[in-house]
C-alpha cells in the first residue's frame, strides 16, 4: 500500500514539473512544497517497513480483525513518580511507543477565559511559560523530553500521525498546528491567530485532529462551530460536514478517530452523549451517501475522547449527572458498546482524552482534574 501511495504522489509530482516546464512556474508553489515534503516522509516510512522485521515492536502490525477486542487492564503505580502537570488536555503515542501529553501548565480554562464572542480574555498574560508538550517513558512514566514553552495559550488536542508529526490545537489562538519531528516551529498552520470565526479560513476553539494514511487531515472545529473540516495533505479544503443534505448534527465534536479500513471518521459528539461515524470519503471525495453509524446508550454520558484500534473504538466519558465516569469499548459496525472498564481501586475524575499505542499494546488516558495520566495494558481475551 505504501508503494502505491508513493507512486501516486510521484506521478502527481511529475505532472507539476511538466506544468512548470510549459511555463506555469507559479503553479501553487506552497502546495508543491508540501507535496514533496509528504513524498519524502512516505519514502522514509516505506524504507522502515522494508527494513524492519515483523517482530520489531516499533512497527505497526497487521490489524487484528477478530471479533473480540483487547481488554484494558490498569497498570498500577504508573507513573512511578508523580508528575508536576497542569490540566492535561491531550495525549497521543509516537512510533517509539512513547506517550506524549499536552498540558496547560499554570493556565486554567474557566468562565473568565473567553467572552461571549469567544475571544480569549487572557492574551495579555502572554503564552504559557512552561513546556507544554512532554514525552514520557512508557515503562516508568518519567519525562524523557519536553518543549512548547512560550508558544501556546490554551492547549487542547494532540495527535501524532504515522510520520511522527505532531498536530496540536489551541482553543485560545483558534488555531491548529503541524510540527514535524524535532522542529519547534510549525510547518503548517490553520486558522487565524486569536480570531474566532465560522468561514473556511477561521476556527472557533478547535478541539481535535485525525490524519489519514494518505495525508488527509480532519479537524474538529468543536466548541462554537460544531463541524468537521477535511483537507488534503497540502492544506487545501476538501469538505466541511455536516452540510446539506447531511443528516448529521453535532454538539461539541470533542474527539476524532479514523477507522480507515471501513472509511469512517468517528466523532466524540460530546453534548449529544454519543459517538457518530460518518463516511470519511477517503476513497472518493464525497464518500457513500448513507446515514452515519451512531452509538448512543443511556449510560454513555458526555463522551470526551475516542481512539481507534482495528475496527473497534476505545472511548472515555467525562462527568455527567447521575452517570459513572468510565471507559467503553465500542463496535461501530454493530452500533453497540461491548465493554465497560475503569480503574479497580481508584476512580476517574475528569478524563479529557485517550490514545492507543500503534502496536496495540497499551492505551493512555489524561485528565484535567486531577491533572494526571493513566496507563492501561491491552490484554487479548482468552
C-alpha positions as CSV (number, residue, x, y, z in Angstrom):
1,X,0.0,0.0,0.0
2,X,2.8,2.4,0.9
3,X,4.4,1.8,-2.5
4,X,1.1,2.6,-4.3
5,X,0.8,5.8,-2.4
6,X,4.3,6.9,-3.1
7,X,3.8,6.0,-6.8
8,X,0.7,8.2,-6.8
9,X,2.4,11.1,-5.3
10,X,5.3,10.7,-7.7
11,X,3.0,10.8,-10.7
12,X,1.4,13.9,-9.4
13,X,4.8,15.4,-8.8
14,X,5.9,14.7,-12.4
15,X,2.7,16.5,-13.6
16,X,3.7,19.6,-11.6
17,X,7.2,19.5,-13.1
18,X,5.7,19.2,-16.6
19,X,3.4,22.2,-16.0
20,X,6.3,24.2,-14.8
21,X,8.2,23.3,-17.9
22,X,5.3,24.6,-20.0
23,X,5.6,28.0,-18.3
24,X,3.3,27.6,-15.3
25,X,6.1,28.4,-12.9
26,X,3.8,29.9,-10.3
27,X,1.6,26.8,-10.0
28,X,0.6,26.7,-6.4
29,X,4.2,26.8,-5.0
30,X,3.1,26.2,-1.4
31,X,1.1,23.1,-2.4
32,X,4.1,21.8,-4.4
33,X,6.5,22.2,-1.4
34,X,4.1,20.4,0.9
35,X,3.6,17.7,-1.7
36,X,7.3,16.9,-1.8
37,X,7.6,17.0,2.0
38,X,4.9,14.4,2.1
39,X,6.6,12.3,-0.6
40,X,9.9,12.4,1.4
41,X,8.1,11.3,4.6
42,X,6.3,8.5,2.8
43,X,9.6,7.3,1.3
44,X,11.1,7.2,4.7
45,X,8.1,5.3,6.1
46,X,8.4,2.8,3.2
47,X,12.1,2.2,4.0
48,X,11.2,1.5,7.6
49,X,8.6,-1.1,6.5
50,X,11.0,-2.8,4.2
51,X,13.9,-2.8,6.7
52,X,12.1,-3.7,9.9
53,X,11.3,-7.4,10.6
54,X,7.7,-8.2,11.6
55,X,8.7,-8.8,15.2
56,X,10.1,-5.3,15.6
57,X,7.8,-3.8,18.2
58,X,8.1,-0.3,16.7
59,X,6.4,-1.4,13.5
60,X,2.6,-1.3,13.4
61,X,1.5,-4.9,12.9
62,X,-1.4,-6.1,10.7
63,X,-4.7,-5.0,12.3
64,X,-6.4,-7.7,14.4
65,X,-9.8,-8.2,12.9
66,X,-11.1,-10.7,15.4
67,X,-14.5,-10.3,16.9
68,X,-13.1,-9.9,20.4
69,X,-11.3,-6.6,21.2
70,X,-8.4,-6.4,23.7
71,X,-9.4,-5.6,27.3
72,X,-7.9,-2.6,29.1
73,X,-6.1,-3.5,32.4
74,X,-4.9,-0.7,34.6
75,X,-1.1,-0.5,35.2
76,X,-0.8,0.3,38.9
77,X,1.7,2.8,40.2
78,X,2.2,4.3,36.8
79,X,3.9,6.7,36.5
80,X,6.3,5.6,39.2
81,X,6.9,9.2,40.4
82,X,4.3,12.0,40.4
83,X,4.4,14.4,37.5
84,X,4.0,18.1,38.0
85,X,1.3,18.9,35.5
86,X,-1.3,21.4,34.7
87,X,-4.6,20.5,33.1
88,X,-3.7,17.6,30.8
89,X,-5.9,18.1,27.7
90,X,-4.3,15.8,25.0
91,X,-2.4,12.6,24.6
92,X,-1.0,10.6,21.7
93,X,1.6,7.9,21.2
94,X,4.6,8.1,18.8
95,X,6.2,5.3,16.7
96,X,8.6,4.5,19.6
97,X,5.5,3.7,21.7
98,X,6.2,6.7,24.0
99,X,3.1,8.6,25.2
100,X,3.2,12.3,24.5
101,X,1.0,14.6,26.5
102,X,-0.2,18.2,26.1
103,X,-0.9,20.2,29.3
104,X,-1.7,23.8,30.3
105,X,1.0,24.5,32.9
106,X,-0.3,27.1,35.3
107,X,-3.1,28.2,33.0
108,X,-6.7,27.1,33.7
109,X,-9.7,27.2,31.4
110,X,-12.5,28.7,33.5
111,X,-15.5,31.0,33.0
112,X,-13.2,34.1,32.7
113,X,-11.1,32.7,29.9
114,X,-13.4,33.8,27.0
115,X,-16.0,36.4,26.4
116,X,-19.4,35.9,24.8
117,X,-17.9,36.2,21.3
118,X,-15.3,33.5,22.1
119,X,-12.4,35.9,22.2
120,X,-9.7,34.9,24.6
121,X,-9.5,37.3,27.5
122,X,-6.1,36.5,28.9
123,X,-3.9,37.2,25.9
124,X,-2.2,39.9,27.9
125,X,-0.6,37.3,30.0
126,X,1.4,36.0,27.1
127,X,2.0,32.4,26.1
128,X,2.4,29.7,28.8
129,X,6.0,29.9,30.1
130,X,6.3,26.2,30.9
131,X,7.0,23.4,28.4
132,X,3.6,22.1,27.4
133,X,4.5,19.0,25.3
134,X,6.0,16.2,27.3
135,X,7.3,12.8,26.1
136,X,7.1,10.1,28.7
137,X,8.9,6.8,29.2
138,X,6.2,4.0,28.6
139,X,7.7,1.8,31.3
140,X,8.2,4.3,34.2
141,X,6.3,7.5,33.2
142,X,9.5,9.5,33.6
143,X,9.7,12.7,31.4
144,X,12.1,12.0,28.5
145,X,11.7,15.2,26.6
146,X,9.8,18.5,26.8
147,X,9.2,21.5,24.6
148,X,6.4,24.0,23.8
149,X,7.2,26.8,26.2
150,X,6.3,30.4,25.2
151,X,4.1,29.3,22.3
152,X,0.7,28.1,23.4
153,X,-2.1,30.0,25.2
154,X,-4.7,27.3,25.9
155,X,-3.7,23.8,24.8
156,X,-6.3,21.3,23.8
157,X,-5.9,18.4,21.3
158,X,-2.8,16.4,20.4
159,X,-2.4,13.8,17.6
160,X,0.7,12.1,16.3
161,X,0.5,10.8,12.8
162,X,2.3,7.9,11.2
163,X,5.3,10.1,10.4
164,X,5.6,11.3,14.0
165,X,4.4,14.7,13.1
166,X,2.6,16.4,16.0
167,X,-0.8,18.1,15.4
168,X,-1.8,20.5,18.2
169,X,-4.9,22.6,18.7
170,X,-5.0,25.8,20.8
171,X,-8.5,27.0,21.7
172,X,-7.3,30.4,22.7
173,X,-5.5,31.0,19.5
174,X,-8.3,29.3,17.5
175,X,-5.6,27.6,15.5
176,X,-4.2,24.1,14.6
177,X,-0.5,23.5,14.1
178,X,1.5,20.7,12.5
179,X,5.0,20.3,13.9
180,X,7.5,18.0,12.2
181,X,9.6,15.7,14.4
182,X,12.2,17.7,16.3
183,X,11.1,21.1,15.0
184,X,9.9,23.9,17.2
185,X,8.1,26.0,14.6
186,X,5.0,24.7,12.8
187,X,5.3,23.6,9.2
188,X,1.5,24.2,8.7
189,X,-0.9,26.5,10.5
190,X,-4.7,26.5,10.2
191,X,-6.9,29.4,11.4
192,X,-6.2,33.0,12.3
193,X,-4.4,34.0,15.4
194,X,-6.8,35.0,18.2
195,X,-9.6,35.4,15.6
196,X,-12.7,33.1,16.1
197,X,-14.8,32.7,13.0
198,X,-17.0,30.4,11.1
199,X,-15.8,30.8,7.5
200,X,-13.4,28.4,5.8
201,X,-10.4,30.4,6.9
202,X,-11.3,30.6,10.6
203,X,-11.9,28.2,13.5
204,X,-13.6,28.8,16.8
205,X,-11.9,26.7,19.6
206,X,-10.8,23.7,17.5
207,X,-10.6,20.6,19.6
208,X,-9.1,17.6,17.8
209,X,-7.4,16.3,14.6
210,X,-7.2,12.9,12.8
211,X,-4.7,12.2,10.0
212,X,-5.3,9.6,7.3
213,X,-2.6,7.3,5.9
214,X,-2.9,9.3,2.6
215,X,-2.2,12.5,4.5
216,X,-5.7,13.8,4.5
217,X,-6.5,16.0,7.5
218,X,-9.6,16.1,9.6
219,X,-10.1,18.9,12.1
220,X,-12.9,19.1,14.7
221,X,-14.0,22.8,14.9
222,X,-15.6,21.9,18.1
223,X,-16.9,24.4,20.7
224,X,-18.6,27.1,18.6
225,X,-19.0,25.9,15.0
226,X,-19.7,22.2,15.7
227,X,-18.3,21.0,12.4
228,X,-15.6,18.8,10.9
229,X,-13.3,20.1,8.1
230,X,-11.4,17.9,5.8
231,X,-8.2,18.9,4.0
232,X,-5.7,17.3,1.6
233,X,-2.1,16.9,2.8
234,X,-1.2,20.4,1.4
235,X,-3.9,22.1,3.4
236,X,-6.4,22.7,0.7
237,X,-10.0,22.4,2.0
238,X,-11.9,19.4,0.5
239,X,-15.1,19.3,2.5
240,X,-17.0,20.7,5.5
241,X,-19.5,18.5,7.2
242,X,-22.2,18.3,8.2
243,X,-23.6,20.3,5.2
244,X,-26.8,19.8,3.4
245,X,-28.1,17.2,2.7
246,X,-26.2,15.5,5.5
247,X,-28.4,14.4,8.4
248,X,-25.6,14.6,10.9
249,X,-26.0,17.2,13.7
250,X,-23.2,17.7,16.2
251,X,-22.9,19.4,19.6
252,X,-19.3,19.9,20.6
253,X,-17.3,17.4,18.5
254,X,-14.6,16.9,21.0
255,X,-12.5,14.0,19.7
256,X,-11.8,12.2,16.4
257,X,-10.7,8.7,15.4
258,X,-10.3,7.2,11.9
259,X,-11.2,3.6,11.0
260,X,-9.6,3.7,7.6
261,X,-10.4,0.1,6.6
262,X,-14.1,1.0,6.9
263,X,-13.7,4.6,5.5
264,X,-15.1,6.0,8.8
265,X,-14.3,9.2,10.7
266,X,-15.7,8.7,14.2
267,X,-16.6,11.7,16.4
268,X,-16.9,12.0,20.1
269,X,-20.1,14.1,19.9
270,X,-19.8,15.2,23.5
271,X,-23.0,17.1,24.3
272,X,-25.2,14.7,22.2
273,X,-23.7,12.0,24.5
274,X,-22.8,9.6,21.6
275,X,-20.2,8.6,19.1
276,X,-21.1,9.0,15.4
277,X,-19.1,7.6,12.5
278,X,-19.9,9.2,9.1
279,X,-18.1,8.2,5.9
280,X,-14.7,9.7,5.7
281,X,-14.6,9.8,1.9
282,X,-11.0,8.6,1.8
283,X,-11.6,6.6,-1.4
284,X,-13.7,9.3,-3.2
285,X,-14.2,13.0,-2.5
286,X,-17.8,12.6,-1.1
287,X,-17.9,9.0,0.1
288,X,-21.0,7.0,0.1
289,X,-24.3,8.7,0.7
290,X,-25.7,6.9,3.8
291,X,-26.5,7.8,7.4
292,X,-23.6,7.8,9.9
293,X,-23.2,4.9,12.3
294,X,-24.5,6.1,15.7
295,X,-23.6,4.7,19.1
296,X,-25.7,6.0,21.9
297,X,-26.9,4.4,25.2
298,X,-28.4,5.8,28.4
299,X,-25.2,5.3,30.3
300,X,-22.7,6.7,27.8
301,X,-22.6,10.2,29.2
302,X,-20.6,13.0,27.7
303,X,-18.0,11.3,25.5
304,X,-14.8,13.3,25.6
305,X,-12.2,11.1,23.9
306,X,-12.0,8.3,21.4
307,X,-9.3,6.2,19.9
308,X,-9.4,3.5,17.2
309,X,-7.8,0.1,17.2
310,X,-8.6,-2.2,14.3
311,X,-12.4,-2.0,13.8
312,X,-13.1,-1.0,17.5
313,X,-13.2,2.3,19.3
314,X,-12.0,2.9,22.9
315,X,-13.8,5.8,24.5
316,X,-13.9,7.6,27.8
317,X,-16.6,9.9,29.1
318,X,-16.5,12.8,31.5
319,X,-18.6,14.0,34.4
320,X,-22.3,13.6,33.6
321,X,-25.1,13.9,36.2
322,X,-26.1,10.6,37.7
323,X,-23.7,8.6,35.4
324,X,-20.4,6.8,36.1
325,X,-17.2,8.2,34.6
326,X,-15.7,5.2,32.8
327,X,-14.1,3.8,29.7
328,X,-16.0,2.0,27.0
329,X,-15.2,-0.4,24.1
330,X,-17.4,0.2,21.1
331,X,-18.1,-1.7,17.9
332,X,-19.2,0.9,15.4
333,X,-20.4,-1.6,12.9
334,X,-23.0,-3.0,15.3
335,X,-23.5,0.4,16.9
336,X,-23.0,-1.1,20.3
337,X,-21.0,-0.7,23.5
338,X,-19.5,-4.1,24.1
339,X,-17.5,-3.5,27.3
340,X,-17.2,-1.0,30.2
341,X,-13.9,-0.6,32.1
342,X,-12.3,1.6,34.8
343,X,-9.5,1.5,37.4
344,X,-10.1,-1.1,40.0
345,X,-9.1,0.8,43.2
346,X,-9.4,4.4,42.2
347,X,-11.9,6.3,40.1
348,X,-11.6,8.6,37.1
349,X,-12.1,12.3,37.8
350,X,-12.4,14.4,34.7
351,X,-10.9,12.5,31.7
352,X,-10.3,14.6,28.6
353,X,-8.5,12.4,26.0
354,X,-7.5,8.9,25.2
355,X,-4.8,7.3,22.9
356,X,-3.9,3.8,21.8
357,X,-0.3,2.6,21.1
358,X,0.4,2.0,17.4
359,X,1.1,-1.7,18.1
360,X,-2.0,-2.1,20.3
361,X,-0.1,-2.9,23.5
362,X,-1.5,-0.1,25.7
363,X,-3.7,2.9,26.0
364,X,-3.4,6.1,27.9
365,X,-6.0,8.5,29.4
366,X,-5.3,12.0,30.6
367,X,-7.4,14.2,32.9
368,X,-7.9,17.9,33.6
369,X,-8.8,17.4,37.2
370,X,-7.0,15.7,38.9
371,X,-4.2,16.5,36.4
372,X,-2.8,13.1,35.7
373,X,-2.1,10.4,33.2
374,X,-3.3,6.8,33.3
375,X,-1.8,3.7,31.6
376,X,-3.8,0.6,30.7
377,X,-2.3,-2.5,29.1
378,X,-4.4,-4.0,26.3
379,X,-4.8,-7.7,27.0
380,X,-6.2,-10.1,24.4
381,X,-9.2,-12.1,25.8
382,X,-8.7,-15.8,26.3
